[in-house]
Amino acid sequence: MPIIVNLDVMMAKRKMSLNELSDKVGLTLSNLSILKTGKAKAIRFSTLEAICKALDCQPADVLEYVK
């Protein structure tokens, strides 16, 4: 898939664990893990917004398009 999820990179830059992000975003650990590993087929804008708010970043920091 040409969309790369850089959630783990942003979490490392912000020194935030998956548990902490899960609490801040309101998603289960399993759903965040699926997103983090790039196995997710879709993401809601509201979820992306919550992740960006929690990590203080832009959507392009989390998602990347690669040909």
PDBQT receptor file of N, H, CA, C and O in Angstrom, charges set to zero:
ATOM      1  N   MET A   1       0.850  -1.179   0.000  1.00  0.00    +0.000 N 
ATOM      2  CA  MET A   1       0.000   0.000   0.000  1.00  0.00    +0.000 C 
ATOM      3  C   MET A   1       0.895   1.242   0.000  1.00  0.00    +0.000 C 
ATOM      4  O   MET A   1       1.868   1.299   0.752  1.00  0.00    +0.000 OA
ATOM      5  N   PRO A   2       0.577   2.230  -0.832  1.00  0.00    +0.000 N 
ATOM      6  CA  PRO A   2       1.429   3.414  -0.929  1.00  0.00    +0.000 C 
ATOM      7  C   PRO A   2       1.277   4.409   0.225  1.00  0.00    +0.000 C 
ATOM      8  O   PRO A   2       2.001   5.404   0.261  1.00  0.00    +0.000 OA
ATOM      9  N   ILE A   3       0.370   4.174   1.156  1.00  0.00    +0.000 N 
ATOM     10  H   ILE A   3      -0.218   3.365   1.126  1.00  0.00    +0.000 HD
ATOM     11  CA  ILE A   3       0.237   5.061   2.312  1.00  0.00    +0.000 C 
ATOM     12  C   ILE A   3       1.010   4.439   3.479  1.00  0.00    +0.000 C 
ATOM     13  O   ILE A   3       0.724   3.316   3.895  1.00  0.00    +0.000 OA
ATOM     14  N   ILE A   4       1.976   5.168   3.993  1.00  0.00    +0.000 N 
ATOM     15  H   ILE A   4       2.209   6.081   3.656  1.00  0.00    +0.000 HD
ATOM     16  CA  ILE A   4       2.802   4.713   5.106  1.00  0.00    +0.000 C 
ATOM     17  C   ILE A   4       2.348   5.434   6.374  1.00  0.00    +0.000 C 
ATOM     18  O   ILE A   4       2.159   6.650   6.371  1.00  0.00    +0.000 OA
ATOM     19  N   VAL A   5       2.177   4.681   7.449  1.00  0.00    +0.000 N 
ATOM     20  H   VAL A   5       2.331   3.693   7.452  1.00  0.00    +0.000 HD
ATOM     21  CA  VAL A   5       1.780   5.252   8.737  1.00  0.00    +0.000 C 
ATOM     22  C   VAL A   5       3.031   5.407   9.594  1.00  0.00    +0.000 C 
ATOM     23  O   VAL A   5       3.689   4.421   9.928  1.00  0.00    +0.000 OA
ATOM     24  N   ASN A   6       3.352   6.633   9.942  1.00  0.00    +0.000 N 
ATOM     25  H   ASN A   6       2.818   7.434   9.670  1.00  0.00    +0.000 HD
ATOM     26  CA  ASN A   6       4.536   6.937  10.741  1.00  0.00    +0.000 C 
ATOM     27  C   ASN A   6       4.180   7.223  12.197  1.00  0.00    +0.000 C 
ATOM     28  O   ASN A   6       4.817   8.052  12.847  1.00  0.00    +0.000 OA
ATOM     29  N   LEU A   7       3.178   6.543  12.697  1.00  0.00    +0.000 N 
ATOM     30  H   LEU A   7       2.660   5.869  12.169  1.00  0.00    +0.000 HD
ATOM     31  CA  LEU A   7       2.725   6.776  14.061  1.00  0.00    +0.000 C 
ATOM     32  C   LEU A   7       3.824   6.452  15.066  1.00  0.00    +0.000 C 
ATOM     33  O   LEU A   7       4.010   7.188  16.035  1.00  0.00    +0.000 OA
ATOM     34  N   ASP A   8       4.552   5.362  14.847  1.00  0.00    +0.000 N 
ATOM     35  H   ASP A   8       4.400   4.764  14.060  1.00  0.00    +0.000 HD
ATOM     36  CA  ASP A   8       5.608   4.979  15.770  1.00  0.00    +0.000 C 
ATOM     37  C   ASP A   8       6.725   6.016  15.816  1.00  0.00    +0.000 C 
ATOM     38  O   ASP A   8       7.319   6.243  16.870  1.00  0.00    +0.000 OA
ATOM     39  N   VAL A   9       7.014   6.649  14.673  1.00  0.00    +0.000 N 
ATOM     40  H   VAL A   9       6.532   6.465  13.816  1.00  0.00    +0.000 HD
ATOM     41  CA  VAL A   9       8.048   7.689  14.611  1.00  0.00    +0.000 C 
ATOM     42  C   VAL A   9       7.625   8.899  15.441  1.00  0.00    +0.000 C 
ATOM     43  O   VAL A   9       8.411   9.430  16.226  1.00  0.00    +0.000 OA
ATOM     44  N   MET A  10       6.376   9.329  15.259  1.00  0.00    +0.000 N 
ATOM     45  H   MET A  10       5.738   8.898  14.621  1.00  0.00    +0.000 HD
ATOM     46  CA  MET A  10       5.885  10.497  16.012  1.00  0.00    +0.000 C 
ATOM     47  C   MET A  10       5.800  10.196  17.503  1.00  0.00    +0.000 C 
ATOM     48  O   MET A  10       6.096  11.058  18.329  1.00  0.00    +0.000 OA
ATOM     49  N   MET A  11       5.399   8.983  17.848  1.00  0.00    +0.000 N 
ATOM     50  H   MET A  11       5.158   8.282  17.177  1.00  0.00    +0.000 HD
ATOM     51  CA  MET A  11       5.335   8.600  19.264  1.00  0.00    +0.000 C 
ATOM     52  C   MET A  11       6.737   8.630  19.878  1.00  0.00    +0.000 C 
ATOM     53  O   MET A  11       6.907   9.077  21.012  1.00  0.00    +0.000 OA
ATOM     54  N   ALA A  12       7.726   8.164  19.142  1.00  0.00    +0.000 N 
ATOM     55  H   ALA A  12       7.587   7.802  18.220  1.00  0.00    +0.000 HD
ATOM     56  CA  ALA A  12       9.107   8.177  19.643  1.00  0.00    +0.000 C 
ATOM     57  C   ALA A  12       9.607   9.609  19.811  1.00  0.00    +0.000 C 
ATOM     58  O   ALA A  12      10.273   9.926  20.796  1.00  0.00    +0.000 OA
ATOM     59  N   LYS A  13       9.282  10.479  18.840  1.00  0.00    +0.000 N 
ATOM     60  H   LYS A  13       8.741  10.221  18.039  1.00  0.00    +0.000 HD
ATOM     61  CA  LYS A  13       9.710  11.882  18.930  1.00  0.00    +0.000 C 
ATOM     62  C   LYS A  13       9.094  12.574  20.145  1.00  0.00    +0.000 C 
ATOM     63  O   LYS A  13       9.725  13.429  20.765  1.00  0.00    +0.000 OA
ATOM     64  N   ARG A  14       7.861  12.200  20.478  1.00  0.00    +0.000 N 
ATOM     65  H   ARG A  14       7.349  11.505  19.974  1.00  0.00    +0.000 HD
ATOM     66  CA  ARG A  14       7.169  12.816  21.617  1.00  0.00    +0.000 C 
ATOM     67  C   ARG A  14       7.364  12.023  22.912  1.00  0.00    +0.000 C 
ATOM     68  O   ARG A  14       6.835  12.384  23.963  1.00  0.00    +0.000 OA
ATOM     69  N   LYS A  15       8.136  10.931  22.811  1.00  0.00    +0.000 N 
ATOM     70  H   LYS A  15       8.565  10.638  21.957  1.00  0.00    +0.000 HD
ATOM     71  CA  LYS A  15       8.396  10.058  23.965  1.00  0.00    +0.000 C 
ATOM     72  C   LYS A  15       7.098   9.630  24.638  1.00  0.00    +0.000 C 
ATOM     73  O   LYS A  15       6.935   9.738  25.853  1.00  0.00    +0.000 OA
ATOM     74  N   MET A  16       6.178   9.141  23.805  1.00  0.00    +0.000 N 
ATOM     75  H   MET A  16       6.311   9.053  22.817  1.00  0.00    +0.000 HD
ATOM     76  CA  MET A  16       4.868   8.729  24.290  1.00  0.00    +0.000 C 
ATOM     77  C   MET A  16       4.675   7.238  24.018  1.00  0.00    +0.000 C 
ATOM     78  O   MET A  16       4.964   6.753  22.924  1.00  0.00    +0.000 OA
ATOM     79  N   SER A  17       4.194   6.537  25.005  1.00  0.00    +0.000 N 
ATOM     80  H   SER A  17       3.959   6.932  25.893  1.00  0.00    +0.000 HD
ATOM     81  CA  SER A  17       3.948   5.105  24.857  1.00  0.00    +0.000 C 
ATOM     82  C   SER A  17       2.590   4.867  24.195  1.00  0.00    +0.000 C 
ATOM     83  O   SER A  17       1.756   5.768  24.106  1.00  0.00    +0.000 OA
ATOM     84  N   LEU A  18       2.394   3.645  23.740  1.00  0.00    +0.000 N 
ATOM     85  H   LEU A  18       3.072   2.913  23.813  1.00  0.00    +0.000 HD
ATOM     86  CA  LEU A  18       1.122   3.267  23.132  1.00  0.00    +0.000 C 
ATOM     87  C   LEU A  18      -0.002   3.364  24.163  1.00  0.00    +0.000 C 
ATOM     88  O   LEU A  18      -1.113   3.778  23.835  1.00  0.00    +0.000 OA
ATOM     89  N   ASN A  19       0.284   2.985  25.400  1.00  0.00    +0.000 N 
ATOM     90  H   ASN A  19       1.187   2.648  25.666  1.00  0.00    +0.000 HD
ATOM     91  CA  ASN A  19      -0.718   3.081  26.472  1.00  0.00    +0.000 C 
ATOM     92  C   ASN A  19      -1.131   4.531  26.717  1.00  0.00    +0.000 C 
ATOM     93  O   ASN A  19      -2.316   4.832  26.860  1.00  0.00    +0.000 OA
ATOM     94  N   GLU A  20      -0.153   5.413  26.762  1.00  0.00    +0.000 N 
ATOM     95  H   GLU A  20       0.810   5.168  26.646  1.00  0.00    +0.000 HD
ATOM     96  CA  GLU A  20      -0.438   6.832  27.007  1.00  0.00    +0.000 C 
ATOM     97  C   GLU A  20      -1.248   7.434  25.856  1.00  0.00    +0.000 C 
ATOM     98  O   GLU A  20      -2.202   8.179  26.082  1.00  0.00    +0.000 OA
ATOM     99  N   LEU A  21      -0.859   7.103  24.620  1.00  0.00    +0.000 N 
ATOM    100  H   LEU A  21      -0.084   6.498  24.436  1.00  0.00    +0.000 HD
ATOM    101  CA  LEU A  21      -1.592   7.613  23.462  1.00  0.00    +0.000 C 
ATOM    102  C   LEU A  21      -3.010   7.053  23.443  1.00  0.00    +0.000 C 
ATOM    103  O   LEU A  21      -3.958   7.763  23.105  1.00  0.00    +0.000 OA
ATOM    104  N   SER A  22      -3.153   5.792  23.801  1.00  0.00    +0.000 N 
ATOM    105  H   SER A  22      -2.383   5.216  24.075  1.00  0.00    +0.000 HD
ATOM    106  CA  SER A  22      -4.468   5.164  23.865  1.00  0.00    +0.000 C 
ATOM    107  C   SER A  22      -5.379   5.909  24.834  1.00  0.00    +0.000 C 
ATOM    108  O   SER A  22      -6.545   6.158  24.524  1.00  0.00    +0.000 OA
ATOM    109  N   ASP A  23      -4.858   6.262  25.995  1.00  0.00    +0.000 N 
ATOM    110  H   ASP A  23      -3.912   6.060  26.247  1.00  0.00    +0.000 HD
ATOM    111  CA  ASP A  23      -5.632   7.011  26.985  1.00  0.00    +0.000 C 
ATOM    112  C   ASP A  23      -6.027   8.392  26.469  1.00  0.00    +0.000 C 
ATOM    113  O   ASP A  23      -7.164   8.826  26.658  1.00  0.00    +0.000 OA
ATOM    114  N   LYS A  24      -5.092   9.078  25.820  1.00  0.00    +0.000 N 
ATOM    115  H   LYS A  24      -4.169   8.725  25.666  1.00  0.00    +0.000 HD
ATOM    116  CA  LYS A  24      -5.355  10.438  25.338  1.00  0.00    +0.000 C 
ATOM    117  C   LYS A  24      -6.323  10.468  24.157  1.00  0.00    +0.000 C 
ATOM    118  O   LYS A  24      -7.127  11.391  24.029  1.00  0.00    +0.000 OA
ATOM    119  N   VAL A  25      -6.242   9.457  23.298  1.00  0.00    +0.000 N 
ATOM    120  H   VAL A  25      -5.589   8.707  23.401  1.00  0.00    +0.000 HD
ATOM    121  CA  VAL A  25      -7.045   9.444  22.073  1.00  0.00    +0.000 C 
ATOM    122  C   VAL A  25      -8.392   8.762  22.293  1.00  0.00    +0.000 C 
ATOM    123  O   VAL A  25      -9.372   9.088  21.623  1.00  0.00    +0.000 OA
ATOM    124  N   GLY A  26      -8.439   7.828  23.219  1.00  0.00    +0.000 N 
ATOM    125  H   GLY A  26      -7.643   7.564  23.763  1.00  0.00    +0.000 HD
ATOM    126  CA  GLY A  26      -9.683   7.117  23.472  1.00  0.00    +0.000 C 
ATOM    127  C   GLY A  26      -9.886   5.914  22.569  1.00  0.00    +0.000 C 
ATOM    128  O   GLY A  26     -11.020   5.502  22.327  1.00  0.00    +0.000 OA
ATOM    129  N   LEU A  27      -8.799   5.350  22.071  1.00  0.00    +0.000 N 
ATOM    130  H   LEU A  27      -7.877   5.685  22.268  1.00  0.00    +0.000 HD
ATOM    131  CA  LEU A  27      -8.856   4.141  21.257  1.00  0.00    +0.000 C 
ATOM    132  C   LEU A  27      -8.267   2.978  22.043  1.00  0.00    +0.000 C 
ATOM    133  O   LEU A  27      -7.446   3.171  22.939  1.00  0.00    +0.000 OA
ATOM    134  N   THR A  28      -8.693   1.775  21.698  1.00  0.00    +0.000 N 
ATOM    135  H   THR A  28      -9.361   1.618  20.970  1.00  0.00    +0.000 HD
ATOM    136  CA  THR A  28      -8.131   0.602  22.369  1.00  0.00    +0.000 C 
ATOM    137  C   THR A  28      -6.691   0.390  21.903  1.00  0.00    +0.000 C 
ATOM    138  O   THR A  28      -6.286   0.853  20.837  1.00  0.00    +0.000 OA
ATOM    139  N   LEU A  29      -5.938  -0.317  22.731  1.00  0.00    +0.000 N 
ATOM    140  H   LEU A  29      -6.266  -0.692  23.597  1.00  0.00    +0.000 HD
ATOM    141  CA  LEU A  29      -4.558  -0.631  22.364  1.00  0.00    +0.000 C 
ATOM    142  C   LEU A  29      -4.498  -1.439  21.074  1.00  0.00    +0.000 C 
ATOM    143  O   LEU A  29      -3.619  -1.221  20.240  1.00  0.00    +0.000 OA
ATOM    144  N   SER A  30      -5.436  -2.373  20.912  1.00  0.00    +0.000 N 
ATOM    145  H   SER A  30      -6.150  -2.550  21.590  1.00  0.00    +0.000 HD
ATOM    146  CA  SER A  30      -5.418  -3.200  19.707  1.00  0.00    +0.000 C 
ATOM    147  C   SER A  30      -5.673  -2.366  18.454  1.00  0.00    +0.000 C 
ATOM    148  O   SER A  30      -5.021  -2.588  17.433  1.00  0.00    +0.000 OA
ATOM    149  N   ASN A  31      -6.598  -1.418  18.505  1.00  0.00    +0.000 N 
ATOM    150  H   ASN A  31      -7.127  -1.238  19.334  1.00  0.00    +0.000 HD
ATOM    151  CA  ASN A  31      -6.862  -0.567  17.338  1.00  0.00    +0.000 C 
ATOM    152  C   ASN A  31      -5.679   0.339  17.026  1.00  0.00    +0.000 C 
ATOM    153  O   ASN A  31      -5.342   0.537  15.858  1.00  0.00    +0.000 OA
ATOM    154  N   LEU A  32      -5.052   0.885  18.049  1.00  0.00    +0.000 N 
ATOM    155  H   LEU A  32      -5.326   0.723  18.997  1.00  0.00    +0.000 HD
ATOM    156  CA  LEU A  32      -3.864   1.718  17.827  1.00  0.00    +0.000 C 
ATOM    157  C   LEU A  32      -2.719   0.886  17.279  1.00  0.00    +0.000 C 
ATOM    158  O   LEU A  32      -1.969   1.350  16.421  1.00  0.00    +0.000 OA
ATOM    159  N   SER A  33      -2.579  -0.326  17.761  1.00  0.00    +0.000 N 
ATOM    160  H   SER A  33      -3.188  -0.703  18.458  1.00  0.00    +0.000 HD
ATOM    161  CA  SER A  33      -1.524  -1.214  17.291  1.00  0.00    +0.000 C 
ATOM    162  C   SER A  33      -1.714  -1.554  15.812  1.00  0.00    +0.000 C 
ATOM    163  O   SER A  33      -0.747  -1.584  15.052  1.00  0.00    +0.000 OA
ATOM    164  N   ILE A  34      -2.951  -1.806  15.409  1.00  0.00    +0.000 N 
ATOM    165  H   ILE A  34      -3.736  -1.781  16.027  1.00  0.00    +0.000 HD
ATOM    166  CA  ILE A  34      -3.250  -2.079  14.000  1.00  0.00    +0.000 C 
ATOM    167  C   ILE A  34      -2.873  -0.876  13.139  1.00  0.00    +0.000 C 
ATOM    168  O   ILE A  34      -2.305  -1.033  12.059  1.00  0.00    +0.000 OA
ATOM    169  N   LEU A  35      -3.184   0.303  13.614  1.00  0.00    +0.000 N 
ATOM    170  H   LEU A  35      -3.645   0.431  14.492  1.00  0.00    +0.000 HD
ATOM    171  CA  LEU A  35      -2.839   1.525  12.892  1.00  0.00    +0.000 C 
ATOM    172  C   LEU A  35      -1.321   1.710  12.856  1.00  0.00    +0.000 C 
ATOM    173  O   LEU A  35      -0.757   2.030  11.809  1.00  0.00    +0.000 OA
ATOM    174  N   LYS A  36      -0.674   1.511  13.980  1.00  0.00    +0.000 N 
ATOM    175  H   LYS A  36      -1.132   1.251  14.830  1.00  0.00    +0.000 HD
ATOM    176  CA  LYS A  36       0.771   1.713  14.103  1.00  0.00    +0.000 C 
ATOM    177  C   LYS A  36       1.562   0.777  13.191  1.00  0.00    +0.000 C 
ATOM    178  O   LYS A  36       2.585   1.174  12.634  1.00  0.00    +0.000 OA
ATOM    179  N   THR A  37       1.097  -0.453  13.037  1.00  0.00    +0.000 N 
ATOM    180  H   THR A  37       0.266  -0.775  13.490  1.00  0.00    +0.000 HD
ATOM    181  CA  THR A  37       1.809  -1.426  12.212  1.00  0.00    +0.000 C 
ATOM    182  C   THR A  37       1.473  -1.311  10.728  1.00  0.00    +0.000 C 
ATOM    183  O   THR A  37       2.036  -2.033   9.906  1.00  0.00    +0.000 OA
ATOM    184  N   GLY A  38       0.559  -0.407  10.384  1.00  0.00    +0.000 N 
ATOM    185  H   GLY A  38       0.102   0.180  11.052  1.00  0.00    +0.000 HD
ATOM    186  CA  GLY A  38       0.212  -0.194   8.987  1.00  0.00    +0.000 C 
ATOM    187  C   GLY A  38      -0.777  -1.207   8.437  1.00  0.00    +0.000 C 
ATOM    188  O   GLY A  38      -0.948  -1.311   7.223  1.00  0.00    +0.000 OA
ATOM    189  N   LYS A  39      -1.427  -1.953   9.314  1.00  0.00    +0.000 N 
ATOM    190  H   LYS A  39      -1.288  -1.869  10.301  1.00  0.00    +0.000 HD
ATOM    191  CA  LYS A  39      -2.386  -2.970   8.869  1.00  0.00    +0.000 C 
ATOM    192  C   LYS A  39      -3.804  -2.425   8.714  1.00  0.00    +0.000 C 
ATOM    193  O   LYS A  39      -4.688  -3.129   8.227  1.00  0.00    +0.000 OA
ATOM    194  N   ALA A  40      -4.022  -1.188   9.122  1.00  0.00    +0.000 N 
ATOM    195  H   ALA A  40      -3.303  -0.616   9.517  1.00  0.00    +0.000 HD
ATOM    196  CA  ALA A  40      -5.356  -0.579   9.018  1.00  0.00    +0.000 C 
ATOM    197  C   ALA A  40      -5.664  -0.259   7.560  1.00  0.00    +0.000 C 
ATOM    198  O   ALA A  40      -4.783   0.138   6.797  1.00  0.00    +0.000 OA
ATOM    199  N   LYS A  41      -6.907  -0.435   7.194  1.00  0.00    +0.000 N 
ATOM    200  H   LYS A  41      -7.623  -0.757   7.814  1.00  0.00    +0.000 HD
ATOM    201  CA  LYS A  41      -7.351  -0.130   5.831  1.00  0.00    +0.000 C 
ATOM    202  C   LYS A  41      -7.929   1.275   5.722  1.00  0.00    +0.000 C 
ATOM    203  O   LYS A  41      -8.056   1.812   4.621  1.00  0.00    +0.000 OA
ATOM    204  N   ALA A  42      -8.281   1.872   6.858  1.00  0.00    +0.000 N 
ATOM    205  H   ALA A  42      -8.178   1.436   7.752  1.00  0.00    +0.000 HD
ATOM    206  CA  ALA A  42      -8.891   3.201   6.857  1.00  0.00    +0.000 C 
ATOM    207  C   ALA A  42      -8.682   3.845   8.223  1.00  0.00    +0.000 C 
ATOM    208  O   ALA A  42      -8.372   3.173   9.206  1.00  0.00    +0.000 OA
ATOM    209  N   ILE A  43      -8.858   5.160   8.258  1.00  0.00    +0.000 N 
ATOM    210  H   ILE A  43      -9.109   5.706   7.459  1.00  0.00    +0.000 HD
ATOM    211  CA  ILE A  43      -8.809   5.898   9.515  1.00  0.00    +0.000 C 
ATOM    212  C   ILE A  43      -9.835   7.017   9.432  1.00  0.00    +0.000 C 
ATOM    213  O   ILE A  43      -9.942   7.695   8.410  1.00  0.00    +0.000 OA
ATOM    214  N   ARG A  44     -10.572   7.206  10.486  1.00  0.00    +0.000 N 
ATOM    215  H   ARG A  44     -10.485   6.656  11.316  1.00  0.00    +0.000 HD
ATOM    216  CA  ARG A  44     -11.555   8.294  10.522  1.00  0.00    +0.000 C 
ATOM    217  C   ARG A  44     -10.832   9.615  10.748  1.00  0.00    +0.000 C 
ATOM    218  O   ARG A  44      -9.797   9.671  11.413  1.00  0.00    +0.000 OA
ATOM    219  N   PHE A  45     -11.394  10.665  10.187  1.00  0.00    +0.000 N 
ATOM    220  H   PHE A  45     -12.234  10.620   9.647  1.00  0.00    +0.000 HD
ATOM    221  CA  PHE A  45     -10.818  11.994  10.396  1.00  0.00    +0.000 C 
ATOM    222  C   PHE A  45     -10.829  12.363  11.870  1.00  0.00    +0.000 C 
ATOM    223  O   PHE A  45      -9.903  13.018  12.349  1.00  0.00    +0.000 OA
ATOM    224  N   SER A  46     -11.856  11.957  12.591  1.00  0.00    +0.000 N 
ATOM    225  H   SER A  46     -12.608  11.425  12.201  1.00  0.00    +0.000 HD
ATOM    226  CA  SER A  46     -11.920  12.270  14.014  1.00  0.00    +0.000 C 
ATOM    227  C   SER A  46     -10.793  11.565  14.786  1.00  0.00    +0.000 C 
ATOM    228  O   SER A  46     -10.247  12.120  15.740  1.00  0.00    +0.000 OA
ATOM    229  N   THR A  47     -10.455  10.355  14.370  1.00  0.00    +0.000 N 
ATOM    230  H   THR A  47     -10.898   9.904  13.596  1.00  0.00    +0.000 HD
ATOM    231  CA  THR A  47      -9.345   9.628  14.998  1.00  0.00    +0.000 C 
ATOM    232  C   THR A  47      -8.023  10.294  14.658  1.00  0.00    +0.000 C 
ATOM    233  O   THR A  47      -7.174  10.477  15.531  1.00  0.00    +0.000 OA
ATOM    234  N   LEU A  48      -7.845  10.658  13.398  1.00  0.00    +0.000 N 
ATOM    235  H   LEU A  48      -8.535  10.510  12.689  1.00  0.00    +0.000 HD
ATOM    236  CA  LEU A  48      -6.627  11.348  12.975  1.00  0.00    +0.000 C 
ATOM    237  C   LEU A  48      -6.481  12.675  13.705  1.00  0.00    +0.000 C 
ATOM    238  O   LEU A  48      -5.381  13.045  14.116  1.00  0.00    +0.000 OA
ATOM    239  N   GLU A  49      -7.575  13.383  13.865  1.00  0.00    +0.000 N 
ATOM    240  H   GLU A  49      -8.469  13.083  13.531  1.00  0.00    +0.000 HD
ATOM    241  CA  GLU A  49      -7.561  14.651  14.595  1.00  0.00    +0.000 C 
ATOM    242  C   GLU A  49      -7.134  14.440  16.043  1.00  0.00    +0.000 C 
ATOM    243  O   GLU A  49      -6.316  15.197  16.567  1.00  0.00    +0.000 OA
ATOM    244  N   ALA A  50      -7.681  13.421  16.689  1.00  0.00    +0.000 N 
ATOM    245  H   ALA A  50      -8.346  12.807  16.263  1.00  0.00    +0.000 HD
ATOM    246  CA  ALA A  50      -7.339  13.134  18.085  1.00  0.00    +0.000 C 
ATOM    247  C   ALA A  50      -5.871  12.748  18.231  1.00  0.00    +0.000 C 
ATOM    248  O   ALA A  50      -5.214  13.149  19.192  1.00  0.00    +0.000 OA
ATOM    249  N   ILE A  51      -5.358  11.974  17.285  1.00  0.00    +0.000 N 
ATOM    250  H   ILE A  51      -5.891  11.648  16.504  1.00  0.00    +0.000 HD
ATOM    251  CA  ILE A  51      -3.943  11.581  17.312  1.00  0.00    +0.000 C 
ATOM    252  C   ILE A  51      -3.057  12.802  17.124  1.00  0.00    +0.000 C 
ATOM    253  O   ILE A  51      -2.072  12.969  17.844  1.00  0.00    +0.000 OA
ATOM    254  N   CYS A  52      -3.395  13.653  16.169  1.00  0.00    +0.000 N 
ATOM    255  H   CYS A  52      -4.195  13.517  15.585  1.00  0.00    +0.000 HD
ATOM    256  CA  CYS A  52      -2.606  14.863  15.926  1.00  0.00    +0.000 C 
ATOM    257  C   CYS A  52      -2.637  15.797  17.133  1.00  0.00    +0.000 C 
ATOM    258  O   CYS A  52      -1.630  16.419  17.471  1.00  0.00    +0.000 OA
ATOM    259  N   LYS A  53      -3.783  15.890  17.773  1.00  0.00    +0.000 N 
ATOM    260  H   LYS A  53      -4.602  15.385  17.498  1.00  0.00    +0.000 HD
ATOM    261  CA  LYS A  53      -3.902  16.732  18.959  1.00  0.00    +0.000 C 
ATOM    262  C   LYS A  53      -3.045  16.177  20.095  1.00  0.00    +0.000 C 
ATOM    263  O   LYS A  53      -2.347  16.933  20.769  1.00  0.00    +0.000 OA
ATOM    264  N   ALA A  54      -3.094  14.869  20.308  1.00  0.00    +0.000 N 
ATOM    265  H   ALA A  54      -3.661  14.254  19.760  1.00  0.00    +0.000 HD
ATOM    266  CA  ALA A  54      -2.335  14.232  21.386  1.00  0.00    +0.000 C 
ATOM    267  C   ALA A  54      -0.829  14.307  21.146  1.00  0.00    +0.000 C 
ATOM    268  O   ALA A  54      -0.050  14.464  22.086  1.00  0.00    +0.000 OA
ATOM    269  N   LEU A  55      -0.422  14.193  19.871  1.00  0.00    +0.000 N 
ATOM    270  H   LEU A  55      -1.055  14.066  19.107  1.00  0.00    +0.000 HD
ATOM    271  CA  LEU A  55       1.007  14.208  19.544  1.00  0.00    +0.000 C 
ATOM    272  C   LEU A  55       1.506  15.588  19.120  1.00  0.00    +0.000 C 
ATOM    273  O   LEU A  55       2.687  15.756  18.817  1.00  0.00    +0.000 OA
ATOM    274  N   ASP A  56       0.610  16.575  19.098  1.00  0.00    +0.000 N 
ATOM    275  H   ASP A  56      -0.349  16.439  19.344  1.00  0.00    +0.000 HD
ATOM    276  CA  ASP A  56       0.954  17.933  18.685  1.00  0.00    +0.000 C 
ATOM    277  C   ASP A  56       1.674  17.914  17.336  1.00  0.00    +0.000 C 
ATOM    278  O   ASP A  56       2.809  18.373  17.213  1.00  0.00    +0.000 OA
ATOM    279  N   CYS A  57       0.984  17.371  16.330  1.00  0.00    +0.000 N 
ATOM    280  H   CYS A  57       0.062  16.999  16.431  1.00  0.00    +0.000 HD
ATOM    281  CA  CYS A  57       1.579  17.255  15.001  1.00  0.00    +0.000 C 
ATOM    282  C   CYS A  57       0.527  17.481  13.930  1.00  0.00    +0.000 C 
ATOM    283  O   CYS A  57      -0.642  17.714  14.238  1.00  0.00    +0.000 OA
ATOM    284  N   GLN A  58       0.935  17.413  12.690  1.00  0.00    +0.000 N 
ATOM    285  H   GLN A  58       1.885  17.223  12.440  1.00  0.00    +0.000 HD
ATOM    286  CA  GLN A  58       0.054  17.560  11.541  1.00  0.00    +0.000 C 
ATOM    287  C   GLN A  58      -0.242  16.174  10.959  1.00  0.00    +0.000 C 
ATOM    288  O   GLN A  58       0.535  15.244  11.174  1.00  0.00    +0.000 OA
ATOM    289  N   PRO A  59      -1.356  16.020  10.223  1.00  0.00    +0.000 N 
ATOM    290  CA  PRO A  59      -1.662  14.727   9.610  1.00  0.00    +0.000 C 
ATOM    291  C   PRO A  59      -0.525  14.190   8.728  1.00  0.00    +0.000 C 
ATOM    292  O   PRO A  59      -0.299  12.981   8.677  1.00  0.00    +0.000 OA
ATOM    293  N   ALA A  60       0.177  15.069   8.048  1.00  0.00    +0.000 N 
ATOM    294  H   ALA A  60      -0.006  16.052   8.090  1.00  0.00    +0.000 HD
ATOM    295  CA  ALA A  60       1.292  14.648   7.191  1.00  0.00    +0.000 C 
ATOM    296  C   ALA A  60       2.465  14.085   7.996  1.00  0.00    +0.000 C 
ATOM    297  O   ALA A  60       3.315  13.385   7.445  1.00  0.00    +0.000 OA
ATOM    298  N   ASP A  61       2.515  14.386   9.290  1.00  0.00    +0.000 N 
ATOM    299  H   ASP A  61       1.824  14.955   9.737  1.00  0.00    +0.000 HD
ATOM    300  CA  ASP A  61       3.546  13.809  10.153  1.00  0.00    +0.000 C 
ATOM    301  C   ASP A  61       3.243  12.353  10.457  1.00  0.00    +0.000 C 
ATOM    302  O   ASP A  61       4.146  11.576  10.765  1.00  0.00    +0.000 OA
ATOM    303  N   VAL A  62       1.970  11.985  10.369  1.00  0.00    +0.000 N 
ATOM    304  H   VAL A  62       1.237  12.617  10.119  1.00  0.00    +0.000 HD
ATOM    305  CA  VAL A  62       1.531  10.622  10.709  1.00  0.00    +0.000 C 
ATOM    306  C   VAL A  62       1.359   9.779   9.445  1.00  0.00    +0.000 C 
ATOM    307  O   VAL A  62       1.697   8.596   9.443  1.00  0.00    +0.000 OA
ATOM    308  N   LEU A  63       0.838  10.376   8.373  1.00  0.00    +0.000 N 
ATOM    309  H   LEU A  63       0.564  11.338   8.374  1.00  0.00    +0.000 HD
ATOM    310  CA  LEU A  63       0.585   9.646   7.134  1.00  0.00    +0.000 C 
ATOM    311  C   LEU A  63       1.468  10.170   6.012  1.00  0.00    +0.000 C 
ATOM    312  O   LEU A  63       1.684  11.375   5.880  1.00  0.00    +0.000 OA
ATOM    313  N   GLU A  64       1.976   9.240   5.206  1.00  0.00    +0.000 N 
ATOM    314  H   GLU A  64       1.800   8.261   5.313  1.00  0.00    +0.000 HD
ATOM    315  CA  GLU A  64       2.868   9.612   4.124  1.00  0.00    +0.000 C 
ATOM    316  C   GLU A  64       2.505   8.800   2.874  1.00  0.00    +0.000 C 
ATOM    317  O   GLU A  64       2.233   7.603   2.966  1.00  0.00    +0.000 OA
ATOM    318  N   TYR A  65       2.503   9.442   1.731  1.00  0.00    +0.000 N 
ATOM    319  H   TYR A  65       2.724  10.414   1.656  1.00  0.00    +0.000 HD
ATOM    320  CA  TYR A  65       2.247   8.761   0.462  1.00  0.00    +0.000 C 
ATOM    321  C   TYR A  65       3.572   8.473  -0.223  1.00  0.00    +0.000 C 
ATOM    322  O   TYR A  65       4.385   9.375  -0.424  1.00  0.00    +0.000 OA
ATOM    323  N   VAL A  66       3.787   7.205  -0.583  1.00  0.00    +0.000 N 
ATOM    324  H   VAL A  66       3.126   6.472  -0.419  1.00  0.00    +0.000 HD
ATOM    325  CA  VAL A  66       5.011   6.805  -1.274  1.00  0.00    +0.000 C 
ATOM    326  C   VAL A  66       4.621   6.050  -2.534  1.00  0.00    +0.000 C 
ATOM    327  O   VAL A  66       3.844   5.097  -2.482  1.00  0.00    +0.000 OA
ATOM    328  N   LYS A  67       5.162   6.481  -3.662  1.00  0.00    +0.000 N 
ATOM    329  H   LYS A  67       5.794   7.256  -3.704  1.00  0.00    +0.000 HD
ATOM    330  CA  LYS A  67       4.858   5.800  -4.933  1.00  0.00    +0.000 C 
ATOM    331  C   LYS A  67       5.508   4.453  -4.988  1.00  0.00    +0.000 C 
ATOM    332  O   LYS A  67       5.363   3.737  -5.979  1.00  0.00    +0.000 OA
TER     333      LYS A  67
